[in-house]
Amino acid sequence: MNRDDDGYAERVAFYDTVYEQPERALDLAWLRRWLPQQYFGRRVLELACGSGYWTQYLAPAARAYLALDVSPGALALAGQRPGVGGVAFAAAEIEALPKPAEPFDAAFAGLWFSHLPRQRREAALAALHGCLAPGATVILLDNSEIQGGQFPVMEYDEAGNGYQRRPRHDGGESRVLKNFPTEAEFRILLAPYGAAEMALLRREHFWLLRYCLPSRH
Ligand SMILES: C[S@@+](CC[C@H](N)C(=O)[O-])C[C@H]1O[C@@H](n2cnc3c(N)ncnc32)[C@H](O)[C@@H]1O
């Protein structure tokens, strides 16, 4: 995710439009059913929760839930969602989060990885895994390359990150870092952790990566 302001604070107020596009409805209906089942009774850490679209569906299933985001504006919106009464919210990046006294046994990040600069991937995953218990489940959800049809990647930086131009509600345009990772990239990134049961599911509009940390790590 870009540490620079990529315009998200301005976009957050109407961010749910991402979830209102009719062609995504089928994938989203399936995700809204499947995802909460993965977190039933778990201690969950959610990264980059944004305006809490997924928080509202996952938190009611969980035993404990911490949702992070760098944007206080986004967290304020997330706190107004139904079903988030038991959620602890924190304005933090995963790399800045102190190691929890009791590790989480599950993690979720929606539409986070695609915005994470490639050069920060290793550090972000190390920080995330440092907060998790052995055997913890991690699920990353993100846009399939179809999203790139709507907002084409117009340029790449020297690290290989792609950038889209997205319209803002004030009539301006934001330059947004957006990557579309491959399964091979995940296998390389996760190899040092001995991640088990890694599965990458590609639906039409979203991809979903699920893996478990080894029982001892
Ligand atoms: C595309 S939104 C996704 C929001 C939400 N997870 C969803 O699926 O609807 C990306 C979120 O990442 C947050 N963000 C940006 N940089 C971040 C960082 N370095 N650490 C954590 N969150 C960050 C933004 O504030 C924004 O809320």
The ligand as a Gaussian input file, in Angstrom:
#p B3LYP/6-31G(d) Opt

LIG

0 1
 C       -8.661000      -0.395000      -1.494000
 S       -8.937000      -0.079000       0.199000
 C       -9.618000      -1.614000       0.762000
 C      -10.523000      -1.423000       1.917000
 C      -11.232000      -2.679000       2.423000
 N      -10.295000      -3.653000       2.911000
 C      -12.104000      -3.296000       1.363000
 O      -11.833000      -4.421000       0.928000
 O      -13.100000      -2.690000       0.989000
 C       -7.335000      -0.037000       0.834000
 C       -7.224000       0.411000       2.282000
 O       -5.872000       0.348000       2.706000
 C       -5.600000       1.450000       3.539000
 N       -4.169000       1.688000       3.596000
 C       -3.415000       2.462000       2.793000
 N       -2.122000       2.374000       3.130000
 C       -2.077000       1.516000       4.183000
 C       -1.035000       1.026000       4.957000
 N        0.220000       1.369000       4.721000
 N       -1.340000       0.161000       5.976000
 C       -2.638000      -0.204000       6.210000
 N       -3.668000       0.237000       5.494000
 C       -3.385000       1.076000       4.490000
 C       -6.351000       2.575000       2.960000
 O       -6.565000       3.576000       3.930000
 C       -7.616000       1.857000       2.541000
 O       -8.539000       1.879000       3.607000

